[in-house]
C-alpha cells in the first residue's frame, strides 16, 4: 500500500474533567523535589453550579471580561482560545469569587504540544482554570516557600520556576480577577504531567511522530498534488484493517464488538465523503467533503460468518502495559502488530494514563512494514464509548468516532492543514488554504483579520471534524488505486 496524500484537517484531541484550585508543581532542576500542595478542592463551583444558583450570566460575564483582556495580549492568543473553549462547558470552573489566574504564553503552549500532540480537551478546564486560578493570590508564593524558593520574581510551575507578568485586571460583580502571563504552565492535570515526565525521562518527544512545523516537510515524487492524475471513477483502494483493544482487565469492560464494528462503519462513511457534522457559529460556509475512494476492510477474506465468528479482525488483548502506556512506549503496541505489511492496525488504549486522545506514526518517519506504524486511540475517542459508559461522566463530544478517522489520516501520511503555518506549501496539498495556526501561535492571516474565531486550534474541536479531514475535492486525487 503506497499512500501519497499529505494533508489533514484538525481534530480534537485526550481524558476528562476539571479538579482543584491548587497547582501541582515541581521545582526547576530538581526532579526529586516534589512540591505537592494541599489536596485539590473537589468542591469548587462550575458553570452548572452557578446556573442552579441563578448566577450563570455572571459566570459567563467573568469569562467574557477575561477574554476581552486577553484579546489585547498578542502573545496569549492560544490561552484566549482555550479559555473560550472552557467557558462554554458546564464543567468550566467558576471565577466569580475573584483571585489570580496564571495563563501560559503561546511559546509555552508550543512546548506543551511537543510532548502532548493530541490532548483530550476537557482536561484544559483543569489545567487552565481549576489548577491555575488562586482565590488567594499568595497561594503560589506560599506554596513555593515550602520547597526551594524561586528567584527573580518567578513562581513555581508544573515542571519548573516560571516567570509571571501581570497583564490585566478584571472587575466583575464585586470581585477582582488578576491576570498573569507565564512562560510555562503553572499546573498540569496529573495525566499530562505523568506522560510528560515519562517522555522527558526517556529523552524522547513527539517530534518522532509529527515533524517540526518550521522545518520543510519530507517530500516524494507525488508531493505536487496538482500534477497527479485523477483517481479513476468506479475504482477504490481497499485497505485490510484490524482493530486491537488493549485492556488491563481481561473482561474488557465498557467495550464490545458492536461498538468497534460501528466505528469501522463510521470510518468508511467519513472517507467516502458522506459523513454529517454540526456546523459551528464560526462556520460561515459549508465544509466541502470528498469521496476518497477508500475503504478500510475489517473483515477476513474467505471467511463465512457464523454464531461463533463474525469474521471481523477484532482482537481483545489483556495487556496492562499496552492499556496504560501505549502513548509513551511504541513497543507496547508494536508487539500486537503481527502483520505490518498486510494489515492497517488500530490499537484502542483501554486504560490510558497519559491524557492523550490519539496518536499515529507518519509513514515518512516510521517506514511502512515496521510494527510501530500503528494508529493509537484512547477509548475516550472510540465511537459511542462515552455515551455508552455514562457512569464515567466523560465529555460526549468525543464519541462520534472522528478520532480514528483523524489519526488514520496521519498514519497514511496526511498532515494537518495548518502544517507550516501560513507557508504556501505548508501541507503540500494545493486545495487546502494556508492556516495561521502553528504550535499554538496565531498569525495575522486573512481569516484572522476578518475576525473569524480560531476554535480549530491544535487540540480543540471544530464541530464534527471528520468533515474537515479530506475537505476538498482536490484531496481525493492524492491516493493511487
Secondary structure by P-SEA (a helix, b strand, c coil): ccccbbbbccccccbbbbbbccccccccccccccccccccccccccaaaaaaacaaaaaaaaaaaaaaaaaaccccaaaaaaaaaaaacccccccccbbbbbbbcaaaaaaaaacccccccccccccccccccccccaaaaaaaaaccccccccccccccbbbbbbccccccccbbbbbbbbcccccccaaaaaaaaaaaaaccccccccccccccccccccccccccccccccbbbbbbbbbbbbbcccccccccaaaaaaaaaaaaaaaaccbbbbbcccccccbbbbcccccccccccccccccccccccbbbbbcccccccccccaaaaaaacccccccbbbbbbccccccccbbbbbcccccccccccbbbbccccccccccccccccccccccccaaaaaaaaaaaccccccccccccccccccccccccccccccccccccccccccccccccccccccccccccccccccccc
